[in-house]
């Protein structure tokens, strides 16, 4: 089947048509999708026939999947569930419930799992129930942002390592987002602040909301630099917004893009998105011993 690839933004992102990722796929078709992923970093597929089983089968072609931790209602499965619906009863979860407060962290620009030592290669998010308005996902190209950095900042990034932590990013939203059990499960990771694409050779900024501070710098100075970098990298010129329809699948590269969710009326409307997350292929930086132990 011939794929059609339609760019969505001058710098990155493409809509792929002519394929149903819910159906068995030959190797040549998957190879074309994988190379579009390397070229565009965000791929949008409309009108897909995905259910949970099909999504897992397709996602596994990119690599091994993460298992959701304690912080997600789908704990122990290969889905990170993003929803305002109770998993057991299907009822709308009240806005003040911890599960909804926790999801507010998704309004911050971030790369999924950058707080895990191996990070994530990509996420696959499938829209099952979509609100009539709001609840978009926005993407920012860290490659385009890097290219636009002043030369002295590009040089400064060479060799820098940042500590990433889910506890840090969630506590910027509220101090009560995580239980002690969740905190113990995800101590953090060290990541280089610059990544080079293994296929295209292009460089990109690696930071986002989970990046807490710069190793070897005074904490506040590192925080201020990361804030500046995140603000610079998420200017509208490096971004596009995806308005979801039920049946959409979007795959994004967690190494070279940031993303965030936009708000929707969680009391009046229903939303159910299923995310599978493909593990990162390699460490970007040596980990301190305490993180190696936690990741083992
Ligand atoms: Fe995310």
py3Dmol code that shows the C-alpha trace and the ligand (Angstrom):
import py3Dmol

protein = """\
ATOM      1  CA  UNK A   1       0.000   0.000   0.000  1.00  0.00           C
ATOM      2  CA  UNK A   2       1.385   3.427  -0.932  1.00  0.00           C
ATOM      3  CA  UNK A   3       1.847   5.836   1.967  1.00  0.00           C
ATOM      4  CA  UNK A   4       1.177   9.530   1.498  1.00  0.00           C
ATOM      5  CA  UNK A   5       3.137  11.908   3.706  1.00  0.00           C
ATOM      6  CA  UNK A   6       1.871  15.464   4.112  1.00  0.00           C
ATOM      7  CA  UNK A   7       4.068  17.847   6.171  1.00  0.00           C
ATOM      8  CA  UNK A   8       2.231  19.718   8.969  1.00  0.00           C
ATOM      9  CA  UNK A   9       4.787  22.421   9.818  1.00  0.00           C
ATOM     10  CA  UNK A  10       7.810  23.866   7.970  1.00  0.00           C
ATOM     11  CA  UNK A  11      10.189  22.221  10.469  1.00  0.00           C
ATOM     12  CA  UNK A  12       8.626  18.918  11.537  1.00  0.00           C
ATOM     13  CA  UNK A  13       5.493  16.809  11.790  1.00  0.00           C
ATOM     14  CA  UNK A  14       3.619  14.983   9.036  1.00  0.00           C
ATOM     15  CA  UNK A  15       0.264  13.356   8.458  1.00  0.00           C
ATOM     16  CA  UNK A  16       0.581   9.842   7.083  1.00  0.00           C
ATOM     17  CA  UNK A  17      -2.301   8.407   5.091  1.00  0.00           C
ATOM     18  CA  UNK A  18      -2.869   5.195   3.161  1.00  0.00           C
ATOM     19  CA  UNK A  19      -2.241   2.881   6.094  1.00  0.00           C
ATOM     20  CA  UNK A  20      -4.161   1.423   9.032  1.00  0.00           C
ATOM     21  CA  UNK A  21      -1.755   0.846  11.927  1.00  0.00           C
ATOM     22  CA  UNK A  22      -4.381  -1.419  13.495  1.00  0.00           C
ATOM     23  CA  UNK A  23      -3.915  -4.070  10.805  1.00  0.00           C
ATOM     24  CA  UNK A  24      -0.969  -6.433  10.280  1.00  0.00           C
ATOM     25  CA  UNK A  25       1.692  -4.642   8.248  1.00  0.00           C
ATOM     26  CA  UNK A  26       4.513  -5.916   6.050  1.00  0.00           C
ATOM     27  CA  UNK A  27       8.119  -4.978   6.843  1.00  0.00           C
ATOM     28  CA  UNK A  28       8.443  -2.580   3.903  1.00  0.00           C
ATOM     29  CA  UNK A  29       5.445  -0.522   5.073  1.00  0.00           C
ATOM     30  CA  UNK A  30       6.757  -0.403   8.635  1.00  0.00           C
ATOM     31  CA  UNK A  31      10.208   0.630   7.353  1.00  0.00           C
ATOM     32  CA  UNK A  32       8.589   3.544   5.475  1.00  0.00           C
ATOM     33  CA  UNK A  33       6.796   4.637   8.673  1.00  0.00           C
ATOM     34  CA  UNK A  34       9.980   4.296  10.711  1.00  0.00           C
ATOM     35  CA  UNK A  35      11.952   6.427   8.257  1.00  0.00           C
ATOM     36  CA  UNK A  36       9.163   9.055   8.213  1.00  0.00           C
ATOM     37  CA  UNK A  37       9.392   9.051  12.023  1.00  0.00           C
ATOM     38  CA  UNK A  38      13.131   9.789  11.825  1.00  0.00           C
ATOM     39  CA  UNK A  39      12.555  12.531   9.261  1.00  0.00           C
ATOM     40  CA  UNK A  40       9.498  14.274  10.790  1.00  0.00           C
ATOM     41  CA  UNK A  41       9.595  13.380  14.537  1.00  0.00           C
ATOM     42  CA  UNK A  42       5.776  13.580  14.854  1.00  0.00           C
ATOM     43  CA  UNK A  43       3.454  11.429  12.729  1.00  0.00           C
ATOM     44  CA  UNK A  44      -0.328  11.801  12.662  1.00  0.00           C
ATOM     45  CA  UNK A  45      -2.567   8.974  11.403  1.00  0.00           C
ATOM     46  CA  UNK A  46      -6.335   9.549  11.031  1.00  0.00           C
ATOM     47  CA  UNK A  47      -9.201   7.027  11.137  1.00  0.00           C
ATOM     48  CA  UNK A  48      -7.209   4.141  12.600  1.00  0.00           C
ATOM     49  CA  UNK A  49      -8.807   0.885  13.768  1.00  0.00           C
ATOM     50  CA  UNK A  50      -6.764   0.605  16.966  1.00  0.00           C
ATOM     51  CA  UNK A  51      -7.963  -1.141  20.093  1.00  0.00           C
ATOM     52  CA  UNK A  52      -5.677  -1.979  23.024  1.00  0.00           C
ATOM     53  CA  UNK A  53      -4.382  -5.222  21.585  1.00  0.00           C
ATOM     54  CA  UNK A  54      -3.725  -3.757  18.134  1.00  0.00           C
ATOM     55  CA  UNK A  55      -2.013  -0.713  19.609  1.00  0.00           C
ATOM     56  CA  UNK A  56       0.388  -2.886  21.574  1.00  0.00           C
ATOM     57  CA  UNK A  57       1.163  -5.009  18.514  1.00  0.00           C
ATOM     58  CA  UNK A  58       1.957  -1.962  16.369  1.00  0.00           C
ATOM     59  CA  UNK A  59       3.864  -0.129  19.144  1.00  0.00           C
ATOM     60  CA  UNK A  60       6.143  -3.130  19.725  1.00  0.00           C
ATOM     61  CA  UNK A  61       7.495  -2.795  16.209  1.00  0.00           C
ATOM     62  CA  UNK A  62       9.333   0.337  17.445  1.00  0.00           C
ATOM     63  CA  UNK A  63      10.906  -1.533  20.385  1.00  0.00           C
ATOM     64  CA  UNK A  64      10.191  -2.794  23.923  1.00  0.00           C
ATOM     65  CA  UNK A  65       7.406  -0.978  25.786  1.00  0.00           C
ATOM     66  CA  UNK A  66       7.347   0.592  29.218  1.00  0.00           C
ATOM     67  CA  UNK A  67       5.036  -0.745  31.906  1.00  0.00           C
ATOM     68  CA  UNK A  68       2.925   1.914  33.636  1.00  0.00           C
ATOM     69  CA  UNK A  69       3.908   2.652  37.243  1.00  0.00           C
ATOM     70  CA  UNK A  70       1.967   3.431  40.392  1.00  0.00           C
ATOM     71  CA  UNK A  71       1.180   6.983  39.280  1.00  0.00           C
ATOM     72  CA  UNK A  72      -1.024   5.759  36.420  1.00  0.00           C
ATOM     73  CA  UNK A  73      -4.486   4.191  36.913  1.00  0.00           C
ATOM     74  CA  UNK A  74      -3.487   1.525  34.345  1.00  0.00           C
ATOM     75  CA  UNK A  75      -0.554   0.510  36.591  1.00  0.00           C
ATOM     76  CA  UNK A  76       1.109  -2.753  35.608  1.00  0.00           C
ATOM     77  CA  UNK A  77      -0.213  -2.659  32.011  1.00  0.00           C
ATOM     78  CA  UNK A  78       1.610  -1.324  28.973  1.00  0.00           C
ATOM     79  CA  UNK A  79      -0.738   1.668  28.801  1.00  0.00           C
ATOM     80  CA  UNK A  80      -0.361   5.059  30.364  1.00  0.00           C
ATOM     81  CA  UNK A  81      -4.034   5.986  30.456  1.00  0.00           C
ATOM     82  CA  UNK A  82      -4.885   9.673  29.999  1.00  0.00           C
ATOM     83  CA  UNK A  83      -8.513  10.108  30.930  1.00  0.00           C
ATOM     84  CA  UNK A  84     -11.052  11.811  33.182  1.00  0.00           C
ATOM     85  CA  UNK A  85     -13.023   8.547  33.358  1.00  0.00           C
ATOM     86  CA  UNK A  86     -12.658   6.115  36.234  1.00  0.00           C
ATOM     87  CA  UNK A  87     -11.132   2.931  34.865  1.00  0.00           C
ATOM     88  CA  UNK A  88     -13.537   0.643  36.763  1.00  0.00           C
ATOM     89  CA  UNK A  89     -16.850   2.524  36.725  1.00  0.00           C
ATOM     90  CA  UNK A  90     -16.456   4.750  33.632  1.00  0.00           C
ATOM     91  CA  UNK A  91     -17.771   7.711  35.678  1.00  0.00           C
ATOM     92  CA  UNK A  92     -16.209  11.171  35.361  1.00  0.00           C
ATOM     93  CA  UNK A  93     -13.525  11.671  38.035  1.00  0.00           C
ATOM     94  CA  UNK A  94     -14.073  14.837  40.152  1.00  0.00           C
ATOM     95  CA  UNK A  95     -11.664  17.687  39.339  1.00  0.00           C
ATOM     96  CA  UNK A  96     -10.231  17.704  42.886  1.00  0.00           C
ATOM     97  CA  UNK A  97      -9.350  13.978  42.796  1.00  0.00           C
ATOM     98  CA  UNK A  98      -5.603  13.226  42.965  1.00  0.00           C
ATOM     99  CA  UNK A  99      -5.788  11.456  39.577  1.00  0.00           C
ATOM    100  CA  UNK A 100      -6.950  14.671  37.873  1.00  0.00           C
ATOM    101  CA  UNK A 101      -4.463  16.873  39.721  1.00  0.00           C
ATOM    102  CA  UNK A 102      -1.695  14.509  38.658  1.00  0.00           C
ATOM    103  CA  UNK A 103      -2.669  14.930  34.991  1.00  0.00           C
ATOM    104  CA  UNK A 104      -2.199  18.708  35.243  1.00  0.00           C
ATOM    105  CA  UNK A 105       1.536  18.003  34.924  1.00  0.00           C
ATOM    106  CA  UNK A 106       0.767  17.234  31.267  1.00  0.00           C
ATOM    107  CA  UNK A 107       0.088  20.944  30.678  1.00  0.00           C
ATOM    108  CA  UNK A 108       3.835  21.569  31.017  1.00  0.00           C
ATOM    109  CA  UNK A 109       6.119  21.103  27.991  1.00  0.00           C
ATOM    110  CA  UNK A 110       7.943  17.810  28.500  1.00  0.00           C
ATOM    111  CA  UNK A 111       9.460  14.704  26.935  1.00  0.00           C
ATOM    112  CA  UNK A 112       7.867  11.494  28.252  1.00  0.00           C
ATOM    113  CA  UNK A 113      10.072   9.478  30.610  1.00  0.00           C
ATOM    114  CA  UNK A 114      13.078  11.812  30.460  1.00  0.00           C
ATOM    115  CA  UNK A 115      13.232  11.096  34.220  1.00  0.00           C
ATOM    116  CA  UNK A 116      14.092   7.445  33.467  1.00  0.00           C
ATOM    117  CA  UNK A 117      17.758   6.701  32.773  1.00  0.00           C
ATOM    118  CA  UNK A 118      17.101   5.394  29.238  1.00  0.00           C
ATOM    119  CA  UNK A 119      14.369   7.975  28.528  1.00  0.00           C
ATOM    120  CA  UNK A 120      11.912   7.024  25.784  1.00  0.00           C
ATOM    121  CA  UNK A 121      12.282   6.603  22.035  1.00  0.00           C
ATOM    122  CA  UNK A 122       8.689   7.536  21.269  1.00  0.00           C
ATOM    123  CA  UNK A 123       5.124   7.589  22.531  1.00  0.00           C
ATOM    124  CA  UNK A 124       2.061   6.428  20.623  1.00  0.00           C
ATOM    125  CA  UNK A 125      -1.166   8.110  21.700  1.00  0.00           C
ATOM    126  CA  UNK A 126      -4.472   6.791  20.435  1.00  0.00           C
ATOM    127  CA  UNK A 127      -7.672   8.826  20.767  1.00  0.00           C
ATOM    128  CA  UNK A 128     -10.626   6.674  21.837  1.00  0.00           C
ATOM    129  CA  UNK A 129     -13.019   9.310  23.280  1.00  0.00           C
ATOM    130  CA  UNK A 130     -12.433  12.971  22.460  1.00  0.00           C
ATOM    131  CA  UNK A 131     -14.077  16.102  23.948  1.00  0.00           C
ATOM    132  CA  UNK A 132     -15.859  18.412  21.455  1.00  0.00           C
ATOM    133  CA  UNK A 133     -13.376  21.187  22.216  1.00  0.00           C
ATOM    134  CA  UNK A 134      -9.985  21.544  23.931  1.00  0.00           C
ATOM    135  CA  UNK A 135      -7.698  18.697  24.914  1.00  0.00           C
ATOM    136  CA  UNK A 136      -5.252  19.293  22.063  1.00  0.00           C
ATOM    137  CA  UNK A 137      -1.676  18.041  22.147  1.00  0.00           C
ATOM    138  CA  UNK A 138       0.954  20.588  21.132  1.00  0.00           C
ATOM    139  CA  UNK A 139       4.406  19.710  19.856  1.00  0.00           C
ATOM    140  CA  UNK A 140       7.682  21.641  19.733  1.00  0.00           C
ATOM    141  CA  UNK A 141      10.709  20.720  17.636  1.00  0.00           C
ATOM    142  CA  UNK A 142      13.877  20.681  19.714  1.00  0.00           C
ATOM    143  CA  UNK A 143      15.889  20.371  16.491  1.00  0.00           C
ATOM    144  CA  UNK A 144      14.420  23.559  15.021  1.00  0.00           C
ATOM    145  CA  UNK A 145      14.871  25.315  18.369  1.00  0.00           C
ATOM    146  CA  UNK A 146      18.509  24.228  18.595  1.00  0.00           C
ATOM    147  CA  UNK A 147      19.229  25.550  15.094  1.00  0.00           C
ATOM    148  CA  UNK A 148      17.868  28.971  16.120  1.00  0.00           C
ATOM    149  CA  UNK A 149      19.933  29.235  19.344  1.00  0.00           C
ATOM    150  CA  UNK A 150      22.670  31.870  19.587  1.00  0.00           C
ATOM    151  CA  UNK A 151      26.091  30.339  18.885  1.00  0.00           C
ATOM    152  CA  UNK A 152      27.350  30.915  22.429  1.00  0.00           C
ATOM    153  CA  UNK A 153      24.366  28.983  23.835  1.00  0.00           C
ATOM    154  CA  UNK A 154      24.984  26.117  21.411  1.00  0.00           C
ATOM    155  CA  UNK A 155      28.555  25.954  22.709  1.00  0.00           C
ATOM    156  CA  UNK A 156      27.420  26.156  26.317  1.00  0.00           C
ATOM    157  CA  UNK A 157      25.194  23.093  25.836  1.00  0.00           C
ATOM    158  CA  UNK A 158      28.090  20.888  24.724  1.00  0.00           C
ATOM    159  CA  UNK A 159      28.828  18.456  27.531  1.00  0.00           C
ATOM    160  CA  UNK A 160      26.135  19.775  29.923  1.00  0.00           C
ATOM    161  CA  UNK A 161      24.133  17.221  31.895  1.00  0.00           C
ATOM    162  CA  UNK A 162      20.848  17.915  33.694  1.00  0.00           C
ATOM    163  CA  UNK A 163      19.066  15.998  36.398  1.00  0.00           C
ATOM    164  CA  UNK A 164      15.507  15.025  35.397  1.00  0.00           C
ATOM    165  CA  UNK A 165      12.894  14.170  37.980  1.00  0.00           C
ATOM    166  CA  UNK A 166       9.150  13.492  37.882  1.00  0.00           C
ATOM    167  CA  UNK A 167       8.930  14.520  41.519  1.00  0.00           C
ATOM    168  CA  UNK A 168      10.433  17.902  40.615  1.00  0.00           C
ATOM    169  CA  UNK A 169       8.104  18.561  37.662  1.00  0.00           C
ATOM    170  CA  UNK A 170       4.931  17.374  39.412  1.00  0.00           C
ATOM    171  CA  UNK A 171       5.755  19.455  42.487  1.00  0.00           C
ATOM    172  CA  UNK A 172       5.921  22.573  40.324  1.00  0.00           C
ATOM    173  CA  UNK A 173       2.163  21.949  39.792  1.00  0.00           C
ATOM    174  CA  UNK A 174       1.237  20.909  43.328  1.00  0.00           C
ATOM    175  CA  UNK A 175       3.060  19.495  46.335  1.00  0.00           C
ATOM    176  CA  UNK A 176       0.448  16.725  46.706  1.00  0.00           C
ATOM    177  CA  UNK A 177       0.615  15.170  43.235  1.00  0.00           C
ATOM    178  CA  UNK A 178       2.647  12.115  44.226  1.00  0.00           C
ATOM    179  CA  UNK A 179       2.441   9.631  47.068  1.00  0.00           C
ATOM    180  CA  UNK A 180       5.636   8.466  48.856  1.00  0.00           C
ATOM    181  CA  UNK A 181       5.314   5.157  46.937  1.00  0.00           C
ATOM    182  CA  UNK A 182       5.319   6.962  43.576  1.00  0.00           C
ATOM    183  CA  UNK A 183       8.317   9.047  44.614  1.00  0.00           C
ATOM    184  CA  UNK A 184      10.313   5.988  45.638  1.00  0.00           C
ATOM    185  CA  UNK A 185       9.597   4.328  42.289  1.00  0.00           C
ATOM    186  CA  UNK A 186      11.007   7.156  40.149  1.00  0.00           C
ATOM    187  CA  UNK A 187      14.082   8.724  41.717  1.00  0.00           C
ATOM    188  CA  UNK A 188      15.305  10.469  38.546  1.00  0.00           C
ATOM    189  CA  UNK A 189      17.997  10.358  35.885  1.00  0.00           C
ATOM    190  CA  UNK A 190      20.844  12.320  34.360  1.00  0.00           C
ATOM    191  CA  UNK A 191      20.538  13.371  30.721  1.00  0.00           C
ATOM    192  CA  UNK A 192      22.737  15.330  28.337  1.00  0.00           C
ATOM    193  CA  UNK A 193      21.183  18.681  27.395  1.00  0.00           C
ATOM    194  CA  UNK A 194      22.120  18.199  23.758  1.00  0.00           C
ATOM    195  CA  UNK A 195      21.229  15.194  21.606  1.00  0.00           C
ATOM    196  CA  UNK A 196      22.375  14.252  18.131  1.00  0.00           C
ATOM    197  CA  UNK A 197      19.988  12.411  15.863  1.00  0.00           C
ATOM    198  CA  UNK A 198      21.448   8.972  15.019  1.00  0.00           C
ATOM    199  CA  UNK A 199      20.032   9.056  11.463  1.00  0.00           C
ATOM    200  CA  UNK A 200      19.995  12.718  10.393  1.00  0.00           C
ATOM    201  CA  UNK A 201      23.000  13.857  12.469  1.00  0.00           C
ATOM    202  CA  UNK A 202      21.102  17.011  13.502  1.00  0.00           C
ATOM    203  CA  UNK A 203      21.488  18.360  17.018  1.00  0.00           C
ATOM    204  CA  UNK A 204      18.646  19.143  19.405  1.00  0.00           C
ATOM    205  CA  UNK A 205      18.001  20.599  22.847  1.00  0.00           C
ATOM    206  CA  UNK A 206      16.988  18.028  25.491  1.00  0.00           C
ATOM    207  CA  UNK A 207      15.319  19.631  28.516  1.00  0.00           C
ATOM    208  CA  UNK A 208      11.582  20.108  29.247  1.00  0.00           C
ATOM    209  CA  UNK A 209       9.643  20.241  32.502  1.00  0.00           C
ATOM    210  CA  UNK A 210      11.282  17.215  34.131  1.00  0.00           C
ATOM    211  CA  UNK A 211      14.742  18.846  33.829  1.00  0.00           C
ATOM    212  CA  UNK A 212      15.441  20.158  37.303  1.00  0.00           C
ATOM    213  CA  UNK A 213      18.978  21.528  37.421  1.00  0.00           C
ATOM    214  CA  UNK A 214      22.381  21.386  35.738  1.00  0.00           C
ATOM    215  CA  UNK A 215      24.953  19.015  37.211  1.00  0.00           C
ATOM    216  CA  UNK A 216      27.963  20.915  38.577  1.00  0.00           C
ATOM    217  CA  UNK A 217      26.218  24.321  38.528  1.00  0.00           C
ATOM    218  CA  UNK A 218      24.672  26.175  41.473  1.00  0.00           C
ATOM    219  CA  UNK A 219      21.087  24.885  41.593  1.00  0.00           C
ATOM    220  CA  UNK A 220      19.308  28.214  40.991  1.00  0.00           C
ATOM    221  CA  UNK A 221      21.609  29.124  38.110  1.00  0.00           C
ATOM    222  CA  UNK A 222      20.862  25.767  36.438  1.00  0.00           C
ATOM    223  CA  UNK A 223      17.133  26.157  37.040  1.00  0.00           C
ATOM    224  CA  UNK A 224      17.166  29.629  35.489  1.00  0.00           C
ATOM    225  CA  UNK A 225      19.088  28.359  32.451  1.00  0.00           C
ATOM    226  CA  UNK A 226      16.680  25.447  31.956  1.00  0.00           C
ATOM    227  CA  UNK A 227      13.689  27.799  32.263  1.00  0.00           C
ATOM    228  CA  UNK A 228      15.210  30.111  29.659  1.00  0.00           C
ATOM    229  CA  UNK A 229      15.950  27.187  27.344  1.00  0.00           C
ATOM    230  CA  UNK A 230      12.440  25.712  27.688  1.00  0.00           C
ATOM    231  CA  UNK A 231      10.858  29.121  26.992  1.00  0.00           C
ATOM    232  CA  UNK A 232      13.090  29.695  23.992  1.00  0.00           C
ATOM    233  CA  UNK A 233      12.466  26.208  22.581  1.00  0.00           C
ATOM    234  CA  UNK A 234       8.669  26.366  22.817  1.00  0.00           C
ATOM    235  CA  UNK A 235       8.110  29.643  20.974  1.00  0.00           C
ATOM    236  CA  UNK A 236       5.149  29.337  18.588  1.00  0.00           C
ATOM    237  CA  UNK A 237       7.432  29.274  15.537  1.00  0.00           C
ATOM    238  CA  UNK A 238       8.783  25.861  16.619  1.00  0.00           C
ATOM    239  CA  UNK A 239       5.346  24.405  17.476  1.00  0.00           C
ATOM    240  CA  UNK A 240       2.105  23.048  16.111  1.00  0.00           C
ATOM    241  CA  UNK A 241      -1.088  21.950  17.803  1.00  0.00           C
ATOM    242  CA  UNK A 242      -2.926  18.706  17.073  1.00  0.00           C
ATOM    243  CA  UNK A 243      -6.734  18.814  17.420  1.00  0.00           C
ATOM    244  CA  UNK A 244      -7.792  15.232  18.100  1.00  0.00           C
ATOM    245  CA  UNK A 245     -10.535  13.237  16.439  1.00  0.00           C
ATOM    246  CA  UNK A 246     -11.563   9.811  17.734  1.00  0.00           C
ATOM    247  CA  UNK A 247      -9.549   7.228  15.781  1.00  0.00           C
ATOM    248  CA  UNK A 248      -6.383   9.345  15.562  1.00  0.00           C
ATOM    249  CA  UNK A 249      -2.989   7.903  16.399  1.00  0.00           C
ATOM    250  CA  UNK A 250      -0.068  10.258  16.915  1.00  0.00           C
ATOM    251  CA  UNK A 251       3.504   9.039  17.344  1.00  0.00           C
ATOM    252  CA  UNK A 252       6.100  11.472  18.638  1.00  0.00           C
ATOM    253  CA  UNK A 253       9.822  11.244  19.133  1.00  0.00           C
ATOM    254  CA  UNK A 254      10.612  11.865  22.814  1.00  0.00           C
ATOM    255  CA  UNK A 255      14.280  12.457  21.999  1.00  0.00           C
ATOM    256  CA  UNK A 256      13.765  15.432  19.681  1.00  0.00           C
ATOM    257  CA  UNK A 257      10.416  17.011  20.557  1.00  0.00           C
ATOM    258  CA  UNK A 258       8.562  18.313  23.594  1.00  0.00           C
ATOM    259  CA  UNK A 259       4.794  18.160  23.930  1.00  0.00           C
ATOM    260  CA  UNK A 260       2.037  19.339  26.234  1.00  0.00           C
ATOM    261  CA  UNK A 261      -1.700  18.865  26.623  1.00  0.00           C
ATOM    262  CA  UNK A 262      -4.140  21.757  26.511  1.00  0.00           C
ATOM    263  CA  UNK A 263      -7.058  22.013  28.922  1.00  0.00           C
ATOM    264  CA  UNK A 264     -10.612  20.795  28.333  1.00  0.00           C
ATOM    265  CA  UNK A 265     -13.762  20.826  30.448  1.00  0.00           C
ATOM    266  CA  UNK A 266     -13.108  17.686  32.497  1.00  0.00           C
ATOM    267  CA  UNK A 267     -16.448  17.927  34.313  1.00  0.00           C
ATOM    268  CA  UNK A 268     -18.718  18.222  31.243  1.00  0.00           C
ATOM    269  CA  UNK A 269     -16.821  16.213  28.633  1.00  0.00           C
ATOM    270  CA  UNK A 270     -15.267  12.769  28.419  1.00  0.00           C
ATOM    271  CA  UNK A 271     -11.779  12.045  27.178  1.00  0.00           C
ATOM    272  CA  UNK A 272      -9.973   8.709  26.898  1.00  0.00           C
ATOM    273  CA  UNK A 273      -6.545   8.439  25.339  1.00  0.00           C
ATOM    274  CA  UNK A 274      -4.337   5.357  25.505  1.00  0.00           C
ATOM    275  CA  UNK A 275      -0.589   5.853  25.399  1.00  0.00           C
ATOM    276  CA  UNK A 276       2.018   3.221  24.759  1.00  0.00           C
ATOM    277  CA  UNK A 277       5.593   4.288  25.409  1.00  0.00           C
ATOM    278  CA  UNK A 278       8.616   2.748  23.701  1.00  0.00           C
ATOM    279  CA  UNK A 279      11.720   2.546  25.861  1.00  0.00           C
ATOM    280  CA  UNK A 280      14.833   4.533  24.994  1.00  0.00           C
ATOM    281  CA  UNK A 281      17.575   2.661  23.186  1.00  0.00           C
ATOM    282  CA  UNK A 282      20.583   3.968  25.126  1.00  0.00           C
ATOM    283  CA  UNK A 283      21.624   6.217  28.005  1.00  0.00           C
ATOM    284  CA  UNK A 284      22.549   9.785  27.042  1.00  0.00           C
ATOM    285  CA  UNK A 285      24.833  10.185  30.080  1.00  0.00           C
ATOM    286  CA  UNK A 286      26.496   8.087  32.756  1.00  0.00           C
ATOM    287  CA  UNK A 287      24.115   7.772  35.725  1.00  0.00           C
ATOM    288  CA  UNK A 288      25.036   8.361  39.341  1.00  0.00           C
ATOM    289  CA  UNK A 289      25.117   5.087  41.222  1.00  0.00           C
ATOM    290  CA  UNK A 290      21.818   5.723  43.047  1.00  0.00           C
ATOM    291  CA  UNK A 291      19.940   5.840  39.710  1.00  0.00           C
ATOM    292  CA  UNK A 292      21.673   2.778  38.292  1.00  0.00           C
ATOM    293  CA  UNK A 293      20.448   0.847  41.312  1.00  0.00           C
ATOM    294  CA  UNK A 294      16.894   2.139  40.923  1.00  0.00           C
ATOM    295  CA  UNK A 295      16.800   1.283  37.222  1.00  0.00           C
ATOM    296  CA  UNK A 296      18.102  -2.249  37.704  1.00  0.00           C
TER     297      UNK A 296
END
"""
ligand_1 = """\
1
LIG
Fe 3.477 13.337 27.884
"""
view = py3Dmol.view(width=600, height=400)
view.addModel(protein, "pdb")
view.setStyle({"model": 0}, {"cartoon": {"style": "trace"}})
view.addModel(ligand_1, "xyz")
view.setStyle({"model": 1}, {"stick": {}})
view.zoomTo()
view.show()
